[in-house]
Amino acid sequence: MELLWEIVGWTGAAAMLGAFTAVSMGWMKPGISFQAVNIFGACAFILNGLLHGAWPSVVTNIAWFLISTLAILRMRANRKPVVVETKTYTATDTGTQMVVPAAKIA
């Protein structure tokens, strides 16, 4: 069972380092995906730290988890609504199709 928690800890470390590298190199934007990986990594480190009694690591990763969770909540709250421009079209008996413009993000 201890091996499982070691694997969890190392997987969390790899995920967090991979996400940090991707954002730092410009391969990934620091958005919801990045924060989700941070949440996963923090949870993995919390479990691993609890197993080893590494309290500074546990407390740090609880803070890391909370920061990432709040960041996701703020990103979701600040989403811009989708605005659909509508135009009035008159029906004709010519057999032509109407063209409706695509939705635009405000």
Disulfide bonds with the S-S distance in Angstrom:
none
